[in-house]
Amino acid sequence: MKKLTAALCALAFLTTGAQAQTVKDFIAAVTKKWTTPFEPFQLIGNIYYVGTDGIAVYVIKTSQGLILMDTALPESTGMIKDNIAKLGLKVSDIKIILNTHAHFDHTGGFAEIKKETGAQLIAGERDKPLLEGGYYPGDEKNEDLAFPAVKVDRAVKEGDKVTLGDTTATAHATPGHSPGCTSWEMTVKDGNQDREVLFFCSGTVALNRLVGQPTHAGIVDDYRATYAKVKAMKIDVLLGPHPEVYGMQAKRAEMKDGAPNPFVKPGELATYATSLSEDFDKQLAKQTAALEKK
């Protein structure tokens, strides 16, 4: 868990110091992993992994077409489309695009894929202006964090449902990491059993300012409410925007025909949320101390 927390919070140091230059350096350092190919595979039920080695992207197959969950950096859009084709699926069948949060590493392909497919883009209502402006909140003019702007066709709030064919995803508002951070819950078949899956938006502090001039209004309360909410959720399968959130590579290596699906791990979400909450408290204390020194 220490290694997991460290990996997930690698961005935390960017909240102080020469942020603009540090952001540029960090992006350069992680781009290789974020753009390294990963072989697509059926993760569980009608959910398929089509992302890279460092950024998670999912396709959900329904009776009336495909749902795409997030994208990656703009330069990986072609790779994602190739991954979809490798699974015998068609990019042209994408009818709905869901977003977890409006950050550049998960939105880079939206504009291109939306234009190509005519798919409907659905996102959290507080992230709509970010997506349509192509910027990072609180740092709107930072080109290093910008992405191609894209029109949001439907903005959702807590409890809203998105249905395509035989599949329904329920939106859960889990703000903090972004103002409109939205986690998506759905039920899938795992053999003869139903499993509750959560595509968790994110809960890391990352680039966010928590004090002084916070990245967005109410950010501290948002984070704390999100941790409390997800700790109480009954989820069988935790998925997330980056593979390290749920140990994707290790679980993928464990998959065997006839064996239990290693991605089914009840209780993993609560454990993960606890580690996020603990790190949040540390980051808040660190940022508060740094502000008081000024």
C-alpha positions in Angstrom: 0.0 0.0 0.0 2.9 2.4 0.6 4.1 1.9 -2.9 0.6 2.4 -4.2 0.1 5.6 -2.3 3.5 6.9 -3.4 2.7 6.3 -7.0 -0.7 7.9 -6.8 0.6 11.0 -5.0 3.6 11.5 -7.2 2.2 14.8 -8.3 1.7 16.2 -4.8 5.1 17.9 -4.8 4.0 20.1 -7.6 1.8 22.2 -5.3 4.7 24.2 -4.1 7.8 25.9 -5.5 8.3 26.8 -9.2 5.2 25.0 -10.3 5.1 26.0 -13.9 8.5 24.6 -14.7 8.0 21.6 -12.4 4.8 20.7 -14.2 6.6 20.8 -17.5 9.4 18.6 -16.2 6.9 16.2 -14.6 4.9 15.8 -17.7 8.1 15.1 -19.7 9.1 12.4 -17.2 5.8 10.6 -17.1 4.8 10.9 -20.8 6.8 7.8 -21.8 4.8 5.5 -19.4 1.5 7.4 -20.2 2.0 6.7 -23.9 3.5 3.2 -23.8 1.2 0.7 -25.4 -0.7 -2.0 -23.5 -2.4 -4.9 -25.1 -6.2 -4.5 -24.8 -8.2 -7.2 -23.0 -11.6 -8.1 -21.6 -11.4 -7.0 -18.0 -14.7 -8.3 -16.7 -18.2 -8.8 -18.2 -18.7 -6.3 -21.0 -15.9 -4.0 -19.8 -12.7 -3.9 -21.9 -9.4 -2.2 -21.1 -8.1 -0.2 -24.2 -5.8 2.3 -22.5 -2.0 2.7 -22.3 0.5 1.3 -19.7 0.0 4.5 -17.6 -3.5 5.9 -18.4 -6.7 3.8 -18.1 -9.3 3.9 -20.9 -12.3 1.6 -21.1 -14.8 0.4 -23.6 -18.2 -0.9 -22.4 -20.0 -3.1 -25.0 -23.8 -2.9 -24.9 -26.6 -4.3 -27.1 -26.8 -0.9 -28.9 -23.2 0.1 -29.3 -20.2 1.1 -27.3 -19.6 3.4 -24.4 -16.1 4.9 -24.1 -14.9 5.8 -20.7 -12.2 8.6 -20.8 -9.3 8.9 -23.3 -5.6 9.7 -22.7 -3.1 12.2 -24.0 -3.9 13.5 -27.6 -0.9 11.5 -29.1 -2.4 8.2 -27.8 -5.8 8.6 -29.6 -4.7 6.5 -32.5 -3.4 3.8 -30.2 -6.7 3.7 -28.3 -8.6 3.4 -31.6 -6.3 0.6 -32.7 -6.8 -1.2 -29.3 -10.6 -1.1 -29.9 -10.2 -2.6 -33.3 -7.9 -5.3 -31.9 -10.8 -6.5 -29.8 -13.0 -6.9 -32.8 -15.0 -3.8 -32.0 -15.6 -0.7 -34.1 -14.8 2.9 -33.2 -17.7 3.9 -35.3 -20.0 2.0 -32.8 -19.1 4.4 -30.0 -22.4 6.1 -29.1 -21.6 7.6 -25.7 -18.4 9.0 -24.2 -18.3 9.3 -20.4 -15.7 11.4 -18.6 -14.5 10.9 -15.0 -12.7 14.3 -14.8 -11.6 17.1 -17.0 -7.8 16.8 -16.8 -5.5 16.8 -19.9 -4.4 13.2 -19.4 -7.9 11.9 -19.6 -9.5 14.2 -22.2 -7.0 14.5 -25.0 -8.9 12.3 -27.5 -12.4 13.5 -26.8 -12.6 16.1 -29.6 -11.2 13.8 -32.3 -13.3 10.8 -31.3 -16.5 12.8 -30.9 -16.0 14.4 -34.3 -15.3 11.0 -35.9 -18.2 9.1 -34.3 -20.8 11.7 -33.5 -21.0 10.2 -30.0 -22.6 12.1 -27.1 -20.2 13.4 -24.5 -21.4 13.2 -20.9 -19.6 14.6 -17.9 -20.1 16.1 -14.4 -21.8 19.4 -14.5 -19.1 21.3 -12.6 -16.5 20.0 -15.1 -18.5 21.2 -18.2 -16.8 24.6 -18.4 -13.4 23.0 -18.1 -14.0 20.6 -20.9 -15.5 23.3 -23.2 -12.6 25.6 -22.4 -9.8 23.0 -22.5 -8.1 24.2 -19.3 -7.1 23.2 -15.8 -9.1 24.9 -13.1 -7.3 27.7 -11.3 -4.5 27.5 -13.9 -6.5 28.4 -17.1 -3.6 29.9 -19.0 -1.1 27.1 -18.4 -0.6 25.5 -21.9 1.2 22.5 -20.4 -2.1 21.5 -18.8 -4.4 22.4 -21.8 -6.2 20.0 -24.0 -8.5 20.2 -27.1 -11.7 21.8 -26.1 -14.9 19.8 -26.6 -18.6 20.3 -26.4 -20.4 18.6 -23.5 -23.8 17.2 -24.7 -25.1 16.3 -21.2 -24.0 17.4 -17.8 -24.9 15.1 -14.9 -25.2 15.3 -11.1 -25.4 12.8 -8.3 -27.6 9.8 -9.1 -28.2 10.6 -12.8 -28.3 7.5 -15.0 -26.9 7.0 -18.5 -28.3 4.0 -20.4 -27.3 2.5 -23.7 -29.1 -0.7 -24.7 -28.8 -3.2 -21.9 -26.3 -1.2 -19.8 -26.9 1.6 -17.3 -24.2 3.6 -15.5 -25.0 5.7 -12.5 -23.2 9.0 -11.9 -21.8 9.7 -8.4 -20.5 13.2 -7.7 -17.0 12.7 -6.1 -15.5 16.2 -6.3 -12.1 17.3 -5.1 -9.6 16.1 -7.7 -11.7 18.2 -10.1 -14.8 20.3 -9.3 -17.1 17.9 -11.3 -15.2 14.7 -10.7 -17.7 11.9 -11.4 -17.4 8.2 -10.6 -19.5 5.8 -12.6 -21.1 2.7 -11.1 -22.6 -0.2 -13.1 -23.5 -3.8 -12.7 -21.8 -6.5 -14.8 -22.0 -10.2 -15.2 -19.1 -12.3 -13.8 -20.1 -15.8 -14.8 -23.4 -16.3 -13.1 -22.9 -13.5 -10.6 -23.6 -9.8 -10.7 -20.8 -7.6 -9.7 -20.9 -3.9 -8.8 -18.2 -2.0 -10.6 -17.0 1.6 -9.8 -14.9 3.6 -12.2 -13.6 5.8 -9.5 -12.8 9.4 -10.7 -9.8 10.1 -8.5 -9.0 11.3 -5.0 -5.4 12.4 -5.1 -4.4 16.0 -4.4 -2.1 16.1 -7.4 -1.7 19.7 -8.7 -4.5 21.1 -6.6 -4.1 24.0 -4.2 -6.0 23.4 -1.0 -5.3 26.6 0.8 -4.6 30.3 0.0 -6.1 30.5 -3.4 -7.6 27.1 -3.7 -7.9 25.4 -7.1 -11.7 25.6 -6.8 -14.1 26.9 -4.1 -14.9 24.4 -1.3 -12.1 22.0 -2.4 -11.2 20.8 1.1 -14.8 20.0 2.0 -15.3 18.3 -1.4 -12.4 16.0 -0.9 -13.5 15.0 2.6 -17.1 14.4 1.5 -15.8 12.2 -1.4 -13.7 10.0 0.9 -16.6 9.5 3.3 -18.9 8.7 0.4 -16.7 6.1 -1.3 -15.7 4.4 1.9 -19.4 3.6 2.5 -20.0 2.2 -1.0 -20.4 -1.6 -1.5 -18.2 -2.3 -4.6 -16.9 -5.6 -5.9 -14.6 -4.2 -8.6 -12.5 -1.0 -8.3 -11.3 0.6 -11.5 -9.7 4.0 -11.9 -8.2 6.6 -14.3 -4.6 5.2 -13.9 -3.7 1.5 -13.7 -1.8 1.8 -10.4 -5.1 2.8 -8.7 -6.1 -0.9 -8.7 -3.0 -2.8 -9.6 -4.1 -3.4 -13.2 -1.0 -5.0 -14.5 -0.5 -7.5 -11.7 -4.2 -8.5 -11.8 -4.1 -8.9 -15.6 -1.1 -11.2 -15.2 -3.2 -13.4 -12.8 -6.1 -13.9 -15.2 -6.6 -17.5 -16.2 -9.5 -19.4 -17.8 -11.7 -21.0 -15.3 -10.1 -19.1 -12.3 -11.8 -16.4 -10.3 -11.5 -12.9 -11.8 -8.7 -11.2 -9.9 -10.3 -7.8 -10.5 -13.1 -8.8 -8.1 -11.9 -7.6 -4.7 -14.6 -6.4 -2.4 -13.3 -4.0 0.2 -10.5 -2.6 -2.0 -12.3 0.7 -2.5 -12.6 1.4 1.2 -9.0 0.6 1.8 -7.9 2.7 -1.0 -10.1 5.6 0.1 -8.6 5.5 3.6 -5.0 5.8 2.1 -6.1 8.7 0.0 -7.7 10.4 3.0 -4.5 10.0 5.1 -2.4 11.4 2.3 -4.8 14.3 1.9 -4.4 15.3 5.5 -0.6 15.3 5.1 -0.8 17.4 1.9 -3.2 19.8 3.6 -0.9 20.2 6.5 2.1 20.7 4.2 0.4 23.4 2.1 -0.9 25.1 5.2 2.6 25.3 6.7 4.1 26.5 3.5 1.4 29.3 3.3 2.1 30.4 6.9 5.8 30.8 6.1 5.1 33.4 3.4 
